[in-house]
Amino acid sequence: MSGAGPRAWPAAPAALLAEEWSRLPLWWPVALGAGFLTYFAQGEEPGTGALWLGLALVGVALLLAWRGWGLSGWGVSLAACACLGFGWCAVQAQRMPAPLSLPRTALEVTGRVAAVEQLPSALRVTLEAARWSEEMPPAARPIRLRLRDQDPLRPAPGEVLRVRALLRTPAPPAYPGAWDFQRDAFFTGLGGSGFALGPAERLGEAADPPAFAATRRVIEERVRDILPGPEGAIAAALITGSQSAIPPPAMAAMRDSGLAHLLSVSGLHMAIVIGLGFAGLRLLIALWPWLALRVDGKRLAAPLGLGLGAGYLLLTGMQVPMLRSFAMAALAVAGLLLGRRALSLRALGLAAMVVMAWQPAALLGPSFQMSFSAVLALLAVAEARPAWLAGFRSGAEWWRRPVLVLAGLLLTSLVAGLATMPAGLHHFGRLQLYGVAANLLAVPLTSFWVMPAGLLAVLLLPLGLEAWPLAVMGWGIDGILFIAGTVAAWPGAALLAPPIPGWGLALASFGLAWLCLWRRPWRWLGFLPVIAGLGSGALVTPPDILVSGDSRLIAFRTAEGPVLARSGSVAAFTRDTWLRGLGEASFQIAPPRGAVGGLDCTPGECRFTPEGGGGVALLLRAVPARRGQPAPPILAAPHCGQAALLLSAEPIRGRCDGTPRLDRFSTWRDGAHAVWLTPAGAVMESDRARRGARPWVPPPPVPRPVSSGAAAPPDDPAP
């Protein structure tokens, strides 16, 4: 293919593109990812015809390449990859079991323990084949339950538990366009979650526990016994991949200092484990002269080190960055055995295709995006090493190597930080300004102290000698926490910024790929979409009003910052998600009477005028009822013609011609809402309209009949 293509080009294009010919296949993973994104952007579930179209286009591309039309074949191959990605997602969605329909009342749940996680104050168990009635078959999806804080039972994987609990399906997005937990749970297989209302009861001893689950549990308990507090929780996270036990203050310090990536088992940790295994095995081979003279130590140690990495991958639950790193490591080992280059952009592209095929929804998550963006940029920088660098390295002066190491650490932190900035802005709305300084100190400490001690502790655990390496590991973690706390306390360490939209992230990601995959000077054109993507947040107008899926939380965007109107208990997670979406640090609380920003309240209503003018929204409040009497209904008629939108956390009775209303019935049917107030009226977007009819989106609720013949939602009709 590579030989036929350039001969078919005219002379001038051939001279320009010959250098790029070997880079063309690097765009196949990009096209595959575009197909995945197109699938998830659909409003209705598509069929699988795109998969067959993609296979047909593969044949066309091969035919064109065979006939000498290599460049045309490459263009068709991109379309083939996009169709294959689109169709593969549809096939995977059809293969997944349907979401569970969980009861809304308390009940007794029985199931087999698949995993046990330590939270800061309790245990969380994952139950497989769960039942909550005698006549029902085992649930096709697992259920995750938080046990009570004071529960004395310490379950183990493989045991059968019975516990009285309250179950809930995965939560819908906190606002239209927010992270979709239901989509994530659909593709990862989770059926729901809940919390125990009573003590858990063990019904049987452990039998055939899931692979590595029991080992993971034993390691976590032993680590926390020797290292209590946040050091033990972080040590367990680095060894087994579970971050659930890390206290919130430590997690916040790591996040604000730009060191949160050290807590997620990733390519760095996989590289350390495989590298340590490879180096240790080569040393052992070298110390055995009989073996060293008969085998190539590098070729023997490489697959054995990869096997150690495979064990670490299974122990940590096969998370996305680990899958990427292990796939690249496997390709590197294969290249080493075949005498080819170990690490390359082609290996990264193949790893990306493997991970996307394995976990389609992972492409939408920050873990995949930040992991692959960082490695893509680092490999591209490594490929572009200037000639003077080789001359600098060849010098004999002692100070050259320390300077190179220091410069390498600085460059690595800077390049990885810049490459992951678009995904960080999209998902978290934060910029860690001092991440380079924190990583300059914490990454070497993790690589040369913490992880080697942790690996040694795991290897010595069967012998009961893990205490002293875990203690050494704890000293290193203390140093990392000190660095994180110090850097997080610097002024402006975590700068809040309005999140960039999804299309802005896609634009920046395409620009990054353009920068990294080409070699000719036109690669620098990639800066244009990167800059446009980073600035895309300025082109998006945040909603003037947000209403939660249960109507208990209503927020207004005013000139003095966001103002929150509350009704009953408030979910802290929804509130915090709204703050990230608005790029704000805190809410003001709407007063019972008085004005704040553009919100003017009386006990019965609040009149909201958005900044810069536009329509007026009227928030109708329920008047407290006298003791022993029902609360008076909220009526639309007295307010007709007074506003562009009638808004209430309770049902509004009656209608006004030409005036839309947004009340408890609206959110019960269609989930959370976002509202923009314009001079032409109110523009509303619901979560259901945003996501469409997809397998992970619950169907519209059916009203229950009431005695009067009308229809009403259930007591707790949140979707």
C-alpha positions as CSV (number, residue, x, y, z in Angstrom):
1,M,0.0,0.0,0.0
2,S,2.7,2.5,0.9
3,G,4.6,1.8,-2.3
4,A,1.7,2.1,-4.7
5,G,0.2,5.3,-3.3
6,P,2.9,7.9,-3.8
7,R,3.6,6.7,-7.4
8,A,0.0,7.6,-8.3
9,W,0.3,11.2,-7.2
10,P,1.4,14.1,-9.4
11,A,5.0,15.1,-8.9
12,A,4.4,18.2,-6.7
13,P,2.0,16.6,-4.2
14,A,4.2,13.6,-4.1
15,A,7.2,15.7,-3.0
16,L,5.1,17.3,-0.3
17,L,3.2,14.2,1.0
18,A,5.8,11.5,0.7
19,E,7.1,12.3,4.1
20,E,3.6,12.1,5.5
21,W,2.7,8.8,3.8
22,S,3.6,6.6,6.7
23,R,1.5,8.9,9.0
24,L,-1.8,8.4,7.2
25,P,-2.7,5.2,9.1
26,L,-2.4,7.2,12.4
27,W,-5.7,8.9,11.5
28,W,-7.7,5.7,11.6
29,P,-8.1,5.8,15.4
30,V,-9.2,9.4,15.0
31,A,-11.9,8.4,12.4
32,L,-13.0,5.5,14.6
33,G,-13.4,7.8,17.6
34,A,-15.4,10.2,15.4
35,G,-17.8,7.4,14.6
36,F,-18.2,6.6,18.3
37,L,-18.9,10.3,19.0
38,T,-21.5,10.4,16.2
39,Y,-23.3,7.4,17.7
40,F,-23.5,9.0,21.2
41,A,-24.8,12.3,19.7
42,Q,-27.8,10.7,18.1
43,G,-31.3,11.5,19.5
44,E,-32.6,8.0,18.7
45,E,-31.0,4.6,18.8
46,P,-29.7,3.7,15.4
47,G,-29.5,0.3,13.8
48,T,-26.4,-1.7,13.0
49,G,-26.4,-1.0,9.3
50,A,-23.4,1.3,9.6
51,L,-21.3,-1.7,10.7
52,W,-21.9,-3.5,7.4
53,L,-21.4,-0.3,5.5
54,G,-18.0,0.1,7.2
55,L,-17.0,-3.5,6.3
56,A,-18.0,-2.8,2.6
57,L,-16.0,0.4,2.6
58,V,-13.0,-1.5,3.9
59,G,-13.2,-3.7,0.8
60,V,-13.4,-0.6,-1.4
61,A,-10.4,1.0,0.3
62,L,-8.3,-2.2,-0.2
63,L,-9.4,-2.3,-3.9
64,L,-8.3,1.3,-4.4
65,A,-5.0,0.7,-2.7
66,W,-4.4,-2.4,-4.9
67,R,-5.1,-0.4,-8.0
68,G,-2.6,2.2,-7.0
69,W,-5.0,4.9,-5.8
70,G,-3.5,4.9,-2.3
71,L,-4.5,8.4,-1.3
72,S,-8.1,7.8,-2.4
73,G,-8.0,4.5,-0.6
74,W,-6.9,6.3,2.6
75,G,-9.9,8.7,2.4
76,V,-12.3,5.8,2.0
77,S,-10.6,4.0,4.9
78,L,-11.3,7.0,7.1
79,A,-15.0,6.8,6.2
80,A,-14.9,3.0,6.8
81,C,-13.4,3.5,10.3
82,A,-16.1,6.1,11.2
83,C,-18.8,3.7,10.1
84,L,-17.3,0.8,11.9
85,G,-17.1,2.9,15.1
86,F,-20.7,4.0,14.8
87,G,-22.0,0.5,14.0
88,W,-19.9,-1.2,16.7
89,C,-21.4,1.1,19.4
90,A,-24.9,0.1,18.2
91,V,-24.0,-3.6,18.4
92,Q,-22.6,-3.2,21.9
93,A,-25.7,-1.4,23.0
94,Q,-27.9,-4.2,21.8
95,R,-25.8,-6.7,23.6
96,M,-26.1,-5.0,27.0
97,P,-28.8,-6.2,29.4
98,A,-31.7,-3.8,29.8
99,P,-31.6,-1.3,32.7
100,L,-33.2,-2.5,35.9
101,S,-36.6,-1.3,37.0
102,L,-36.1,-0.9,40.8
103,P,-38.8,-0.5,43.4
104,R,-39.1,2.8,45.2
105,T,-39.8,1.4,48.6
106,A,-37.6,-0.2,51.2
107,L,-37.1,-4.0,50.8
108,E,-34.8,-6.9,51.6
109,V,-32.1,-7.5,49.0
110,T,-30.2,-10.8,48.7
111,G,-27.2,-11.3,46.6
112,R,-23.7,-12.6,46.2
113,V,-20.8,-10.2,47.1
114,A,-18.7,-9.5,44.0
115,A,-16.6,-6.7,45.5
116,V,-16.1,-4.9,48.8
117,E,-14.9,-1.2,48.9
118,Q,-13.8,0.8,51.9
119,L,-15.4,4.2,52.1
120,P,-14.1,6.9,54.6
121,S,-16.7,5.8,57.2
122,A,-18.4,2.6,55.9
123,L,-18.2,-0.3,53.5
124,R,-19.7,-0.5,50.1
125,V,-20.5,-3.9,48.5
126,T,-21.4,-4.9,45.0
127,L,-24.1,-7.7,44.8
128,E,-24.4,-10.0,41.8
129,A,-27.6,-12.0,41.0
130,A,-29.5,-9.8,43.5
131,R,-33.1,-10.5,44.4
132,W,-35.7,-8.5,46.3
133,S,-38.6,-10.9,46.0
134,E,-38.8,-14.7,46.0
135,E,-40.5,-15.0,42.7
136,M,-38.2,-12.8,40.7
137,P,-35.2,-14.2,38.7
138,P,-31.7,-12.9,39.6
139,A,-31.1,-9.4,38.4
140,A,-29.1,-9.2,35.2
141,R,-27.1,-6.3,36.5
142,P,-25.2,-5.9,39.8
143,I,-26.3,-3.6,42.6
144,R,-24.0,-1.4,44.7
145,L,-25.0,-0.9,48.3
146,R,-23.5,1.2,51.1
147,L,-23.7,-0.6,54.4
148,R,-24.4,1.3,57.6
149,D,-21.5,3.1,59.3
150,Q,-21.9,1.0,62.5
151,D,-22.4,-2.3,60.8
152,P,-20.0,-4.8,62.4
153,L,-20.2,-7.3,59.5
154,R,-17.1,-7.5,57.4
155,P,-18.2,-9.3,54.2
156,A,-15.9,-11.0,51.8
157,P,-16.2,-11.5,48.1
158,G,-18.2,-14.7,47.3
159,E,-20.4,-14.5,50.4
160,V,-24.2,-14.2,50.2
161,L,-25.7,-11.3,52.0
162,R,-29.2,-10.2,52.9
163,V,-29.9,-6.6,53.9
164,R,-32.8,-4.3,54.1
165,A,-32.1,-1.4,51.8
166,L,-33.4,1.4,49.7
167,L,-32.5,1.1,46.0
168,R,-32.2,3.7,43.3
169,T,-31.5,3.6,39.6
170,P,-28.4,5.5,38.4
171,A,-28.9,9.2,38.6
172,P,-29.8,11.2,35.5
173,P,-27.7,14.3,34.5
174,A,-27.8,17.1,37.0
175,Y,-28.7,19.5,34.1
176,P,-29.1,19.1,30.4
177,G,-25.7,18.3,29.0
178,A,-24.1,17.3,32.3
179,W,-22.3,14.0,32.8
180,D,-24.7,11.1,32.1
181,F,-24.4,8.5,34.9
182,Q,-27.2,6.4,33.4
183,R,-25.2,6.1,30.1
184,D,-22.1,5.2,32.0
185,A,-23.9,2.6,34.1
186,F,-25.6,1.1,31.0
187,F,-22.2,0.3,29.3
188,T,-20.4,-0.7,32.5
189,G,-23.2,-3.0,33.5
190,L,-24.2,-1.4,36.8
191,G,-27.9,-1.8,37.6
192,G,-28.4,0.6,40.5
193,S,-27.2,1.7,43.9
194,G,-28.6,2.2,47.4
195,F,-27.9,2.2,51.1
196,A,-28.7,-0.2,53.9
197,L,-31.4,0.6,56.4
198,G,-30.5,-2.2,58.7
199,P,-27.6,-4.5,59.6
200,A,-26.4,-6.9,56.9
201,E,-26.8,-10.6,57.4
202,R,-24.4,-13.3,56.1
203,L,-26.3,-16.2,54.6
204,G,-23.4,-18.4,53.6
205,E,-19.7,-18.7,53.5
206,A,-17.6,-17.5,50.6
207,A,-17.6,-19.9,47.6
208,D,-15.8,-19.2,44.3
209,P,-15.2,-15.5,44.8
210,P,-14.7,-13.4,41.6
211,A,-11.2,-13.4,40.2
212,F,-8.8,-11.1,42.1
213,A,-11.7,-9.6,44.2
214,A,-10.7,-11.6,47.3
215,T,-7.0,-10.8,46.7
216,R,-7.8,-7.1,46.3
217,R,-9.8,-7.1,49.6
218,V,-7.0,-8.8,51.6
219,I,-4.4,-6.4,50.3
220,E,-6.6,-3.3,51.1
221,E,-7.3,-4.5,54.7
222,R,-3.6,-5.3,55.3
223,V,-2.5,-2.0,53.9
224,R,-4.9,0.0,56.1
225,D,-4.0,-2.1,59.2
226,I,-0.4,-1.0,58.8
227,L,-1.0,2.5,57.4
228,P,-4.1,4.0,59.1
229,G,-5.4,7.4,57.9
230,P,-5.1,9.0,54.5
231,E,-1.7,7.4,53.9
232,G,-3.2,3.9,54.0
233,A,-6.1,4.9,51.8
234,I,-3.8,6.3,49.2
235,A,-1.5,3.3,49.4
236,A,-4.4,1.0,48.8
237,A,-5.6,3.2,45.9
238,L,-2.1,2.9,44.2
239,I,-2.0,-0.9,44.7
240,T,-5.6,-1.9,44.0
241,G,-7.1,1.1,42.2
242,S,-9.9,1.9,44.6
243,Q,-10.0,5.6,45.7
244,S,-13.2,5.3,47.7
245,A,-11.5,5.4,51.1
246,I,-9.5,8.5,50.5
247,P,-10.7,11.3,52.9
248,P,-12.2,14.4,51.1
249,P,-9.5,16.8,52.4
250,A,-6.7,14.8,51.0
251,M,-8.6,14.3,47.7
252,A,-9.2,18.1,47.4
253,A,-5.5,18.9,48.1
254,M,-4.4,16.4,45.4
255,R,-6.9,17.8,42.9
256,D,-6.2,21.5,43.5
257,S,-2.4,20.9,43.3
258,G,-2.7,19.0,40.0
259,L,-1.6,15.7,41.5
260,A,-5.0,13.9,41.3
261,H,-3.7,11.8,38.4
262,L,-1.3,10.1,40.9
263,L,-4.2,8.6,42.7
264,S,-5.8,7.1,39.6
265,V,-3.8,4.0,38.6
266,S,-2.7,5.0,35.1
267,G,0.0,4.6,32.5
268,L,2.6,6.0,34.9
269,H,1.9,3.3,37.5
270,M,1.8,0.5,34.9
271,A,5.1,1.7,33.4
272,I,6.7,1.8,36.9
273,V,5.5,-1.8,37.6
274,I,6.5,-3.2,34.3
275,G,9.8,-1.2,34.3
276,L,10.7,-2.4,37.8
277,G,9.8,-6.0,36.9
278,F,11.9,-5.8,33.7
279,A,14.9,-4.2,35.5
280,G,14.7,-6.7,38.4
281,L,14.5,-9.7,36.2
282,R,17.4,-8.5,34.0
283,L,19.4,-8.0,37.2
284,L,18.6,-11.6,38.4
285,I,19.6,-13.0,34.9
286,A,22.8,-11.0,35.0
287,L,23.7,-12.4,38.4
288,W,23.3,-16.0,37.1
289,P,26.3,-16.3,34.8
290,W,25.2,-19.7,33.4
291,L,21.9,-18.3,32.3
292,A,23.3,-14.9,31.2
293,L,25.7,-16.5,28.8
294,R,22.9,-18.6,27.1
295,V,19.9,-16.2,26.8
296,D,19.3,-12.6,25.8
297,G,18.4,-11.1,29.2
298,K,16.4,-8.3,27.6
299,R,14.3,-10.6,25.5
300,L,13.6,-12.9,28.5
301,A,12.9,-10.2,31.0
302,A,10.5,-8.2,28.8
303,P,7.6,-10.8,28.6
304,L,8.0,-11.7,32.2
305,G,7.8,-8.0,33.2
306,L,4.7,-7.7,30.9
307,G,3.2,-10.6,32.8
308,L,3.7,-8.7,36.1
309,G,1.9,-5.8,34.5
310,A,-1.0,-8.1,33.5
311,G,-1.4,-9.1,37.1
312,Y,-1.4,-5.5,38.1
313,L,-4.0,-4.7,35.4
314,L,-6.3,-7.5,36.7
315,L,-5.7,-6.5,40.4
316,T,-6.8,-2.9,39.7
317,G,-9.9,-3.7,37.8
318,M,-8.8,-3.1,34.2
319,Q,-9.4,0.7,34.3
320,V,-9.1,2.7,31.0
321,P,-5.6,4.2,31.5
322,M,-4.3,0.9,32.6
323,L,-5.8,-0.8,29.5
324,R,-4.1,1.8,27.3
325,S,-0.8,1.5,29.0
326,F,-0.9,-2.3,29.0
327,A,-1.8,-2.4,25.3
328,M,1.1,-0.2,24.5
329,A,3.4,-2.2,26.8
330,A,2.4,-5.4,25.0
331,L,3.1,-3.8,21.6
332,A,6.5,-2.6,23.0
333,V,7.4,-6.1,24.1
334,A,6.4,-7.5,20.7
335,G,8.5,-4.8,19.0
336,L,11.4,-5.6,21.3
337,L,11.2,-9.3,20.4
338,L,10.9,-8.6,16.7
339,G,13.7,-6.0,16.8
340,R,11.3,-3.0,16.1
341,R,10.8,0.3,17.8
342,A,9.2,-0.2,21.2
343,L,7.0,2.9,21.7
344,S,5.5,4.9,18.8
345,L,2.4,6.7,17.8
346,R,1.2,3.6,15.9
347,A,1.3,1.7,19.2
348,L,-0.7,4.4,20.8
349,G,-3.3,4.4,18.0
350,L,-3.7,0.7,18.2
351,A,-4.1,0.9,21.9
352,A,-6.8,3.5,21.5
353,M,-8.7,1.3,19.1
354,V,-8.5,-1.6,21.4
355,V,-9.8,0.4,24.4
356,M,-12.6,2.0,22.4
357,A,-13.8,-1.4,21.2
358,W,-13.6,-2.8,24.7
359,Q,-15.4,0.0,26.4
360,P,-17.3,2.2,23.9
361,A,-18.5,4.8,26.5
362,A,-15.0,5.3,27.8
363,L,-14.3,7.7,25.0
364,L,-16.6,10.2,26.6
365,G,-14.9,10.1,30.0
366,P,-12.1,12.3,31.3
367,S,-9.9,9.3,32.1
368,F,-9.7,8.2,28.4
369,Q,-9.4,11.7,27.0
370,M,-6.7,13.0,29.4
371,S,-4.7,9.8,29.3
372,F,-4.5,9.5,25.6
373,S,-4.0,13.3,25.0
374,A,-1.1,13.3,27.4
375,V,0.7,10.3,25.9
376,L,0.0,11.5,22.3
377,A,1.6,14.9,23.0
378,L,4.6,13.3,24.9
379,L,5.3,10.8,22.0
380,A,5.0,13.6,19.4
381,V,7.5,15.7,21.4
382,A,9.8,12.7,21.8
383,E,9.7,12.2,18.0
384,A,10.6,15.8,17.3
385,R,13.8,15.9,19.3
386,P,16.2,18.5,17.8
387,A,19.7,17.5,16.7
388,W,21.4,19.6,19.3
389,L,19.8,17.5,22.0
390,A,21.7,14.4,20.9
391,G,24.9,16.4,20.9
392,F,24.2,17.7,24.4
393,R,23.6,14.1,25.6
394,S,26.9,12.9,24.1
395,G,29.0,15.3,26.2
396,A,31.2,13.8,29.0
397,E,30.6,16.5,31.7
398,W,28.9,15.1,34.8
399,W,26.3,17.8,35.0
400,R,24.7,17.1,31.7
401,R,22.7,14.1,32.8
402,P,21.2,15.8,35.9
403,V,20.3,18.8,33.7
404,L,18.6,16.4,31.2
405,V,16.7,14.7,33.9
406,L,15.4,18.0,35.4
407,A,14.6,19.4,31.9
408,G,12.8,16.1,31.0
409,L,10.6,16.3,34.2
410,L,9.8,19.9,33.5
411,L,9.0,19.3,29.9
412,T,6.9,16.2,30.6
413,S,4.8,18.0,33.2
414,L,4.3,21.0,31.0
415,V,3.4,19.1,27.8
416,A,1.1,16.7,29.6
417,G,-0.6,19.6,31.5
418,L,-1.2,21.6,28.3
419,A,-2.4,18.5,26.4
420,T,-5.0,17.6,29.1
421,M,-6.2,21.2,29.6
422,P,-9.1,21.0,27.1
423,A,-10.5,17.8,28.8
424,G,-10.0,19.3,32.2
425,L,-11.8,22.5,31.3
426,H,-14.7,20.5,29.8
427,H,-15.2,18.1,32.6
428,F,-14.1,20.0,35.7
429,G,-14.0,23.7,34.9
430,R,-10.6,24.1,36.7
431,L,-7.1,25.1,35.8
432,Q,-4.3,23.9,38.1
433,L,-1.8,26.8,37.7
434,Y,1.0,25.2,39.7
435,G,0.7,21.6,38.5
436,V,4.1,21.7,36.9
437,A,5.8,22.6,40.2
438,A,3.9,20.0,42.1
439,N,4.5,17.2,39.6
440,L,8.2,18.1,39.4
441,L,8.6,17.0,43.0
442,A,5.8,14.4,43.4
443,V,6.3,12.3,40.2
444,P,9.9,11.3,41.0
445,L,8.9,10.6,44.6
446,T,6.1,8.3,43.3
447,S,8.3,6.7,40.6
448,F,11.4,6.0,42.7
449,W,10.1,5.6,46.2
450,V,6.3,5.0,46.6
451,M,5.6,2.6,43.8
452,P,8.8,0.4,44.2
453,A,8.0,0.1,47.9
454,G,4.4,-0.8,47.1
455,L,5.4,-3.4,44.6
456,L,7.9,-5.0,47.1
457,A,5.1,-5.0,49.7
458,V,2.8,-7.0,47.4
459,L,5.5,-9.5,46.5
460,L,6.4,-10.0,50.2
461,L,2.7,-10.2,51.3
462,P,2.5,-14.0,51.0
463,L,5.5,-14.3,53.3
464,G,4.1,-11.9,55.9
465,L,7.0,-9.5,55.4
466,E,5.0,-6.5,53.9
467,A,5.1,-4.3,57.0
468,W,8.4,-2.6,56.5
469,P,8.0,-1.8,52.7
470,L,4.5,-0.5,53.5
471,A,6.0,1.8,56.2
472,V,8.5,3.1,53.6
473,M,5.7,3.6,51.2
474,G,3.8,5.6,53.8
475,W,6.7,7.9,54.3
476,G,6.7,8.7,50.6
477,I,3.0,9.3,50.6
478,D,3.4,11.7,53.5
479,G,5.8,13.6,51.3
480,I,3.3,13.7,48.4
481,L,0.5,14.9,50.7
482,F,2.9,17.6,52.1
483,I,3.6,18.7,48.5
484,A,-0.1,18.7,47.6
485,G,-1.2,20.6,50.7
486,T,1.6,23.2,50.2
487,V,0.9,23.8,46.5
488,A,-2.9,23.8,46.9
489,A,-2.6,26.6,49.5
490,W,-0.8,28.9,47.1
491,P,-2.9,31.8,45.9
492,G,-5.0,30.8,42.8
493,A,-3.8,27.2,42.8
494,A,-7.1,26.0,41.4
495,L,-8.6,28.6,39.1
496,L,-12.3,28.3,38.3
497,A,-13.2,28.7,34.6
498,P,-16.5,28.2,32.7
499,P,-16.4,24.7,31.1
500,I,-15.9,24.5,27.4
501,P,-18.7,22.8,25.5
502,G,-18.5,19.3,24.0
503,W,-17.9,20.7,20.5
504,G,-15.1,22.9,21.8
505,L,-13.4,19.8,23.3
506,A,-13.8,17.9,20.0
507,L,-12.3,20.9,18.1
508,A,-9.3,21.2,20.5
509,S,-8.8,17.4,20.4
510,F,-8.8,17.5,16.6
511,G,-6.2,20.3,16.7
512,L,-4.0,18.3,19.1
513,A,-4.2,15.3,16.7
514,W,-3.3,17.5,13.8
515,L,-0.3,18.9,15.7
516,C,1.0,15.5,16.8
517,L,0.3,13.3,13.8
518,W,1.8,15.3,11.0
519,R,5.5,16.1,10.4
520,R,5.4,18.8,7.7
521,P,5.1,22.5,8.7
522,W,1.3,22.5,8.1
523,R,1.1,20.7,11.4
524,W,1.3,24.1,13.1
525,L,-2.2,24.9,11.7
526,G,-3.4,22.6,14.5
527,F,-2.9,25.5,17.0
528,L,-5.9,27.2,15.4
529,P,-8.6,24.6,16.4
530,V,-6.9,24.1,19.8
531,I,-7.1,27.8,20.5
532,A,-10.7,28.0,19.2
533,G,-11.7,25.0,21.3
534,L,-10.2,26.5,24.5
535,G,-12.0,29.7,23.8
536,S,-15.3,28.1,22.9
537,G,-16.7,28.7,26.4
538,A,-17.0,32.4,25.5
539,L,-19.4,31.6,22.7
540,V,-21.8,29.6,24.9
541,T,-24.4,31.5,26.9
542,P,-25.0,29.8,30.2
543,P,-28.7,29.2,31.1
544,D,-30.4,31.9,33.1
545,I,-32.3,29.3,35.2
546,L,-31.6,25.7,36.2
547,V,-34.2,23.4,37.7
548,S,-33.3,20.0,39.1
549,G,-35.0,16.8,38.2
550,D,-37.1,16.8,41.4
551,S,-37.7,20.6,41.3
552,R,-36.3,20.9,44.8
553,L,-33.4,23.0,43.5
554,I,-33.8,26.1,41.3
555,A,-30.9,28.4,40.5
556,F,-30.8,31.9,38.9
557,R,-27.8,33.4,37.2
558,T,-27.7,37.0,38.3
559,A,-25.2,39.9,38.0
560,E,-24.1,39.2,41.6
561,G,-23.5,35.5,41.0
562,P,-25.8,32.5,41.0
563,V,-28.7,32.5,43.5
564,L,-30.3,29.3,44.8
565,A,-34.0,28.9,45.7
566,R,-34.4,25.7,47.7
567,S,-37.4,23.5,48.4
568,G,-36.9,20.8,51.0
569,S,-33.7,18.8,51.3
570,V,-31.0,19.7,48.7
571,A,-28.7,17.2,47.0
572,A,-25.2,18.5,47.5
573,F,-24.0,16.6,44.4
574,T,-26.5,18.5,42.2
575,R,-25.5,21.8,43.7
576,D,-21.8,21.2,43.2
577,T,-22.3,20.0,39.6
578,W,-24.3,23.2,38.9
579,L,-21.4,25.3,40.3
580,R,-18.9,23.6,38.0
581,G,-21.2,24.0,35.1
582,L,-21.5,27.7,35.7
583,G,-17.9,28.2,36.6
584,E,-18.7,29.6,40.0
585,A,-17.4,28.9,43.5
586,S,-20.6,29.3,45.6
587,F,-24.3,30.1,45.6
588,Q,-26.2,32.9,47.3
589,I,-29.5,31.8,48.9
590,A,-32.7,33.5,47.7
591,P,-34.2,35.5,50.7
592,P,-37.8,35.0,51.8
593,R,-38.3,38.8,51.2
594,G,-36.0,41.2,49.4
595,A,-33.8,41.5,46.3
596,V,-30.5,40.1,45.3
597,G,-29.1,40.6,41.8
598,G,-32.0,40.4,39.4
599,L,-34.2,38.4,41.8
600,D,-36.9,40.3,43.8
601,C,-38.8,38.1,46.3
602,T,-41.9,38.3,48.4
603,P,-43.3,35.4,50.5
604,G,-45.5,34.2,47.6
605,E,-43.3,34.8,44.6
606,C,-39.9,35.9,43.2
607,R,-39.6,38.0,40.1
608,F,-36.4,37.3,38.1
609,T,-35.0,39.7,35.4
610,P,-31.9,38.3,33.8
611,E,-28.7,40.4,33.4
612,G,-28.9,42.4,30.1
613,G,-32.6,42.3,29.9
614,G,-34.9,39.7,28.3
615,G,-38.1,38.1,29.5
616,V,-39.1,38.0,33.1
617,A,-39.6,34.7,35.0
618,L,-42.0,34.4,37.9
619,L,-41.1,31.9,40.6
620,L,-44.4,31.0,42.4
621,R,-43.9,29.9,46.0
622,A,-46.4,27.8,48.1
623,V,-47.9,29.8,50.9
624,P,-47.5,27.9,54.3
625,A,-50.8,26.3,55.4
626,R,-52.4,26.8,58.7
627,R,-52.1,23.9,61.1
628,G,-54.6,21.1,60.3
629,Q,-55.4,22.6,56.9
630,P,-54.2,21.6,53.4
631,A,-51.8,23.9,51.6
632,P,-53.5,26.2,49.1
633,P,-52.8,25.3,45.5
634,I,-50.6,27.3,43.2
635,L,-52.8,28.8,40.5
636,A,-51.6,30.1,37.2
637,A,-54.6,32.4,36.5
638,P,-53.7,35.3,38.8
639,H,-50.3,35.6,37.1
640,C,-51.2,35.3,33.4
641,G,-49.6,38.0,31.3
642,Q,-47.1,39.0,34.0
643,A,-44.1,37.1,32.9
644,A,-42.5,35.1,30.0
645,L,-42.3,32.0,32.2
646,L,-44.2,30.7,35.3
647,L,-41.9,28.6,37.5
648,S,-42.6,26.6,40.6
649,A,-41.2,23.7,42.6
650,E,-44.8,22.5,43.1
651,P,-47.5,21.7,40.5
652,I,-49.1,24.7,38.9
653,R,-52.9,24.4,38.4
654,G,-54.4,26.0,35.3
655,R,-52.8,27.4,32.2
656,C,-52.1,30.8,30.6
657,D,-52.4,31.2,26.9
658,G,-49.0,32.1,25.4
659,T,-47.1,31.7,28.8
660,P,-45.2,28.5,29.3
661,R,-44.9,27.0,32.7
662,L,-42.2,24.9,34.3
663,D,-43.3,23.1,37.5
664,R,-43.1,19.7,39.3
665,F,-45.1,18.0,36.5
666,S,-42.6,19.2,33.9
667,T,-39.5,17.8,35.7
668,W,-41.4,14.6,36.6
669,R,-41.9,14.0,32.9
670,D,-38.7,15.3,31.3
671,G,-36.1,15.6,34.1
672,A,-33.9,18.6,34.8
673,H,-34.4,21.8,32.8
674,A,-32.3,24.7,31.6
675,V,-34.0,28.0,30.7
676,W,-32.7,31.0,28.6
677,L,-34.8,34.2,28.9
678,T,-34.7,36.2,25.7
679,P,-36.7,39.2,24.5
680,A,-38.7,36.8,22.4
681,G,-39.6,34.7,25.4
682,A,-38.4,31.7,27.4
683,V,-36.3,29.0,25.6
684,M,-36.4,25.8,27.6
685,E,-34.4,22.6,27.2
686,S,-35.1,19.4,29.1
687,D,-32.9,16.5,29.9
688,R,-35.1,14.2,28.0
689,A,-35.1,16.4,24.9
690,R,-31.3,16.7,25.1
691,R,-30.6,12.9,25.4
692,G,-33.4,11.6,23.3
693,A,-34.8,8.1,23.2
694,R,-31.7,5.9,24.0
695,P,-31.5,2.5,25.7
696,W,-30.1,4.1,28.9
697,V,-32.7,6.9,29.1
698,P,-35.8,5.8,31.2
699,P,-39.1,5.9,29.2
700,P,-41.5,8.8,30.0
701,P,-43.3,8.1,33.2
702,V,-47.0,7.0,33.1
703,P,-49.3,9.1,35.3
704,R,-51.3,7.2,37.9
705,P,-55.1,7.7,37.9
706,V,-56.7,9.5,40.8
707,S,-60.3,9.3,42.0
708,S,-61.4,12.4,40.1
709,G,-60.4,10.8,36.8
710,A,-57.5,13.2,36.3
711,A,-53.9,12.1,36.3
712,A,-51.2,12.8,38.8
713,P,-47.6,11.8,39.3
714,P,-46.6,9.4,42.1
715,D,-45.5,10.6,45.5
716,D,-41.9,10.7,44.4
717,P,-42.0,10.9,40.6
718,A,-38.4,11.8,39.9
719,P,-37.3,10.0,36.7
